[in-house]
């Protein structure tokens, strides 16, 4: 098997968190963000009992991961879907529940590496940014059609861009004479609108705007908001959901879903918890785990990762065991 160019963030820790749920024969992991298949390969290699269902909305990612994982035969199944379609995917495969679900959120290294996809700002490329290039509006469509107010919201909420309003108005002014088609003119505009002192900190000045456009184009937060409860519902007793997020809004959504799932329904003033009223799930990680300095030095993308995991202790009320 060819060596991957990129090692997934916190790979060993992620596999260690998944392992207890996957040690029975025929256990199933759903890798909801298959990408180039790095996590799936590590699980298939290290946990001989596990099967993997890999979901990706990007047909090219599915093809390349499928090639990479072909040696594992029917232990791997690739599915073209968006990960909030998890219940439909499991129905189609005849699975009532699974043993683990993994999310590694954000843009994959493969998408950043392919110039024509328009995810990267380092060179002039078409402003596409769709994870599934076969459907939906592009980043250019967003830039050329959204109002200044809508653009401000996208840049502020998804990019945490301090100069969102200033940038949004500059985008609207420019597109009146020349619509946006490639990334170069947008990067130039950002250099012009973001004051020099702000450009010297926090990485490339285009980073926040490109992140915001990508999240808007792919509707990432709404998809994640639907996917979290679906993933928690999908795991059987002993099953785990493991999530790596790289954006504060993503991590907040994951945290809220996990806290809600592990909250006791027993009144706080009750002196004991009646049998059967204990929460059906527990948090496996204490808060969000982060990468250490050594990993960040080797892989700068690890700097913003937040890793959380949850485990099902018993069947939910009314659910079959």
C-alpha positions as CSV (number, residue, x, y, z in Angstrom):
1,X,0.0,0.0,0.0
2,X,1.3,3.5,-0.9
3,X,2.3,5.7,2.0
4,X,-0.1,8.5,2.7
5,X,1.3,12.0,2.2
6,X,-0.6,13.4,5.2
7,X,-1.0,11.7,8.6
8,X,-4.4,12.5,10.1
9,X,-4.4,14.7,13.2
10,X,-4.3,12.8,16.6
11,X,-4.4,9.5,14.7
12,X,-3.2,7.2,17.5
13,X,-5.5,8.8,20.1
14,X,-8.5,8.6,17.8
15,X,-7.8,4.9,17.2
16,X,-7.3,4.3,20.9
17,X,-10.7,6.0,21.6
18,X,-12.5,3.8,19.0
19,X,-10.8,0.5,19.9
20,X,-12.9,-0.5,22.9
21,X,-16.0,-0.3,20.8
22,X,-14.6,-2.2,17.9
23,X,-13.1,-5.3,19.5
24,X,-15.9,-7.7,18.9
25,X,-15.9,-9.7,15.7
26,X,-17.8,-7.9,12.9
27,X,-17.9,-4.6,14.7
28,X,-18.7,-1.7,12.4
29,X,-17.2,1.8,12.3
30,X,-18.8,4.5,10.2
31,X,-16.1,7.0,9.1
32,X,-18.4,9.9,8.3
33,X,-15.6,12.0,6.8
34,X,-13.6,9.4,4.8
35,X,-11.3,11.8,2.9
36,X,-8.2,10.0,1.8
37,X,-9.0,7.1,4.2
38,X,-6.2,7.7,6.7
39,X,-8.4,7.0,9.8
40,X,-10.1,4.1,8.1
41,X,-6.8,2.5,7.1
42,X,-5.4,2.7,10.6
43,X,-8.6,1.1,12.1
44,X,-8.6,-1.7,9.5
45,X,-4.9,-2.3,10.0
46,X,-4.8,-2.2,13.8
47,X,-8.2,-3.6,14.8
48,X,-8.7,-6.9,12.9
49,X,-12.2,-7.4,14.1
50,X,-13.5,-4.2,12.6
51,X,-15.4,-3.4,9.4
52,X,-15.6,0.2,8.1
53,X,-18.3,2.1,6.2
54,X,-16.7,5.2,4.8
55,X,-19.0,8.2,3.9
56,X,-17.9,11.1,1.8
57,X,-19.8,13.7,-0.3
58,X,-16.7,14.0,-2.6
59,X,-16.7,11.4,-5.4
60,X,-13.0,11.8,-6.0
61,X,-12.2,11.2,-2.3
62,X,-14.3,8.0,-2.4
63,X,-12.5,6.8,-5.5
64,X,-9.0,7.5,-4.0
65,X,-9.8,6.1,-0.6
66,X,-11.4,3.0,-2.3
67,X,-8.1,2.4,-4.2
68,X,-6.1,2.8,-1.0
69,X,-8.3,0.4,1.0
70,X,-8.9,-2.2,-1.7
71,X,-6.6,-4.6,0.0
72,X,-9.0,-4.9,2.9
73,X,-11.7,-6.4,0.6
74,X,-15.2,-6.5,2.0
75,X,-14.1,-5.1,5.3
76,X,-14.5,-1.7,3.7
77,X,-17.6,-0.2,2.1
78,X,-17.6,3.3,0.5
79,X,-20.8,5.3,0.3
80,X,-21.4,8.6,-1.6
81,X,-23.5,10.7,0.8
82,X,-23.4,13.7,3.1
83,X,-22.9,12.6,6.7
84,X,-26.2,13.9,8.0
85,X,-27.7,11.2,5.7
86,X,-26.3,8.6,8.2
87,X,-29.7,7.0,9.1
88,X,-30.5,6.5,5.3
89,X,-27.0,5.0,4.8
90,X,-27.5,2.5,7.6
91,X,-30.9,1.6,6.4
92,X,-29.6,0.9,2.9
93,X,-26.9,-1.3,4.4
94,X,-29.4,-3.2,6.6
95,X,-27.7,-2.0,9.8
96,X,-29.9,-1.3,12.9
97,X,-27.0,0.1,14.8
98,X,-23.2,0.4,14.6
99,X,-20.3,0.2,17.1
100,X,-18.6,3.5,16.4
101,X,-19.0,6.7,14.4
102,X,-16.0,9.0,13.6
103,X,-16.1,12.6,12.3
104,X,-12.9,14.5,11.3
105,X,-14.5,17.8,10.4
106,X,-13.3,20.5,8.0
107,X,-11.6,20.4,4.6
108,X,-9.4,17.4,3.7
109,X,-5.8,17.7,2.6
110,X,-6.8,16.3,-0.8
111,X,-9.2,19.1,-1.5
112,X,-6.6,21.7,-0.5
113,X,-4.1,20.0,-2.8
114,X,-6.2,20.1,-5.9
115,X,-5.9,23.6,-7.4
116,X,-9.2,23.4,-9.4
117,X,-11.3,22.9,-6.3
118,X,-10.6,26.4,-5.2
119,X,-10.2,25.7,-1.4
120,X,-6.7,27.1,-1.2
121,X,-5.7,30.8,-1.4
122,X,-2.0,30.3,-2.3
123,X,-2.6,30.5,-6.0
124,X,-5.2,31.9,-8.4
125,X,-7.9,29.1,-8.9
126,X,-11.6,28.9,-9.7
127,X,-13.7,29.9,-6.7
128,X,-15.6,26.6,-6.3
129,X,-15.1,25.1,-2.8
130,X,-17.9,22.5,-3.1
131,X,-17.0,19.3,-1.4
132,X,-19.3,17.6,-3.8
133,X,-18.5,19.3,-7.1
134,X,-21.6,17.9,-8.8
135,X,-24.2,19.9,-6.9
136,X,-25.0,23.2,-5.3
137,X,-23.8,26.8,-5.5
138,X,-20.1,27.7,-5.6
139,X,-18.1,30.2,-3.6
140,X,-18.2,32.5,-6.6
141,X,-22.0,32.3,-6.5
142,X,-22.0,33.3,-2.9
143,X,-19.6,36.3,-3.5
144,X,-21.6,37.5,-6.6
145,X,-25.2,37.1,-5.3
146,X,-25.3,37.6,-1.5
147,X,-26.1,41.0,-0.1
148,X,-23.6,42.9,1.9
149,X,-25.5,42.0,5.1
150,X,-25.5,38.3,4.2
151,X,-21.8,38.3,3.4
152,X,-21.0,40.1,6.7
153,X,-22.9,37.4,8.6
154,X,-21.0,34.6,6.8
155,X,-17.5,36.2,7.3
156,X,-18.2,37.1,10.9
157,X,-19.9,33.9,12.1
158,X,-17.9,31.3,10.1
159,X,-14.6,33.1,9.6
160,X,-14.6,35.0,12.9
161,X,-13.3,37.9,10.7
162,X,-13.1,41.2,12.6
163,X,-13.3,43.2,9.4
164,X,-16.3,41.3,8.0
165,X,-18.4,44.4,7.3
166,X,-15.6,46.3,5.6
167,X,-14.7,43.3,3.4
168,X,-18.4,42.5,2.5
169,X,-19.0,46.1,1.2
170,X,-15.8,46.0,-0.8
171,X,-16.9,42.6,-2.4
172,X,-20.2,44.2,-3.4
173,X,-18.5,47.2,-4.9
174,X,-16.1,45.2,-6.9
175,X,-18.6,42.7,-8.3
176,X,-20.7,45.5,-9.8
177,X,-17.9,46.0,-12.4
178,X,-16.2,42.6,-12.4
179,X,-17.9,39.4,-10.9
180,X,-15.6,37.1,-8.9
181,X,-14.6,33.9,-10.8
182,X,-11.1,33.0,-9.3
183,X,-9.4,33.4,-6.0
184,X,-6.7,35.8,-7.0
185,X,-8.8,39.0,-7.1
186,X,-10.4,38.0,-3.8
187,X,-7.0,37.6,-2.1
188,X,-6.0,41.0,-3.5
189,X,-9.1,42.6,-2.1
190,X,-8.5,41.1,1.3
191,X,-5.0,42.5,1.4
192,X,-6.4,45.9,0.5
193,X,-9.2,45.9,3.1
194,X,-7.5,44.3,6.1
195,X,-5.3,46.9,7.8
196,X,-1.5,46.1,7.8
197,X,-1.2,45.5,11.6
198,X,-3.9,42.9,11.4
199,X,-2.3,41.2,8.4
200,X,0.8,40.6,10.4
201,X,-0.9,38.3,13.0
202,X,-3.2,35.2,12.8
203,X,-1.8,33.6,9.6
204,X,-2.7,34.5,6.0
205,X,-5.2,37.3,5.7
206,X,-7.3,35.2,3.4
207,X,-7.5,32.2,5.7
208,X,-10.7,33.4,7.6
209,X,-12.6,34.4,4.6
210,X,-11.9,31.2,2.7
211,X,-12.9,29.1,5.7
212,X,-16.1,31.1,6.0
213,X,-17.0,30.7,2.3
214,X,-16.2,26.9,2.4
215,X,-18.5,26.5,5.5
216,X,-21.3,28.4,3.8
217,X,-21.0,26.7,0.4
218,X,-21.2,23.2,2.0
219,X,-23.7,24.2,4.7
220,X,-21.4,22.6,7.2
221,X,-22.9,23.7,10.5
222,X,-26.4,22.8,9.6
223,X,-25.2,19.4,8.4
224,X,-23.3,18.9,11.6
225,X,-26.3,20.0,13.7
226,X,-28.4,17.2,12.1
227,X,-25.6,14.6,12.1
228,X,-24.7,14.7,15.8
229,X,-28.0,13.3,17.2
230,X,-28.2,10.9,14.3
231,X,-24.7,9.5,15.2
232,X,-25.5,9.2,18.9
233,X,-28.8,7.4,18.0
234,X,-26.9,5.0,15.7
235,X,-24.5,3.5,18.2
236,X,-25.4,0.4,20.2
237,X,-24.5,-0.3,23.8
238,X,-20.8,0.0,24.2
239,X,-20.6,2.1,21.1
240,X,-18.7,5.4,20.7
241,X,-18.9,8.6,18.8
242,X,-15.6,10.4,18.3
243,X,-15.3,13.9,16.8
244,X,-12.4,16.0,15.8
245,X,-13.4,19.7,15.1
246,X,-11.2,22.6,14.1
247,X,-13.6,25.6,14.5
248,X,-15.1,27.0,17.7
249,X,-18.7,26.9,16.3
250,X,-18.3,23.2,15.3
251,X,-16.8,22.3,18.7
252,X,-19.6,24.1,20.5
253,X,-22.3,22.2,18.5
254,X,-20.5,18.9,19.3
255,X,-20.2,19.8,23.0
256,X,-23.9,20.8,23.2
257,X,-25.0,17.5,21.6
258,X,-22.8,15.4,23.9
259,X,-23.9,17.3,27.1
260,X,-27.6,16.9,26.1
261,X,-27.1,13.2,25.5
262,X,-25.4,12.6,28.9
263,X,-27.6,14.8,31.0
264,X,-29.6,13.1,33.8
265,X,-33.4,13.5,33.7
266,X,-33.6,13.0,37.4
267,X,-34.5,16.1,39.4
268,X,-31.3,17.6,41.0
269,X,-32.8,17.6,44.5
270,X,-33.5,13.8,44.4
271,X,-31.2,12.1,47.0
272,X,-30.6,9.1,44.7
273,X,-30.9,8.1,41.1
274,X,-33.6,5.5,40.6
275,X,-32.5,2.3,38.7
276,X,-32.9,2.8,35.0
277,X,-32.8,6.6,35.2
278,X,-29.1,6.9,34.8
279,X,-28.0,8.7,31.6
280,X,-27.8,6.3,28.7
281,X,-24.4,7.8,27.6
282,X,-21.2,9.1,29.2
283,X,-18.5,11.4,28.2
284,X,-15.2,9.5,27.5
285,X,-13.0,12.6,27.1
286,X,-12.8,15.2,29.9
287,X,-13.7,18.4,28.0
288,X,-12.0,18.7,24.6
289,X,-8.6,17.1,24.1
290,X,-5.9,19.0,22.1
291,X,-2.7,18.1,20.2
292,X,0.6,18.5,22.0
293,X,3.4,20.8,20.8
294,X,5.3,18.0,19.1
295,X,2.3,17.1,16.9
296,X,1.6,20.7,16.1
297,X,5.2,21.2,15.0
298,X,4.9,18.2,12.7
299,X,1.3,19.1,11.5
300,X,0.3,22.7,11.8
301,X,-3.4,21.8,11.2
302,X,-3.4,20.1,14.6
303,X,-3.1,23.5,16.4
304,X,-6.9,24.1,16.4
305,X,-8.1,20.5,16.8
306,X,-10.6,19.7,19.6
307,X,-11.3,16.0,20.2
308,X,-14.4,14.7,22.0
309,X,-15.8,11.3,22.5
310,X,-19.0,9.8,24.0
311,X,-20.1,6.2,24.8
312,X,-23.4,4.5,25.1
313,X,-23.8,2.7,28.4
314,X,-27.3,1.3,27.9
315,X,-30.2,1.3,25.4
316,X,-32.3,4.4,25.4
317,X,-35.8,4.2,27.0
318,X,-38.1,2.6,24.5
319,X,-35.2,1.4,22.3
320,X,-34.4,-2.2,21.6
321,X,-31.3,-3.5,23.2
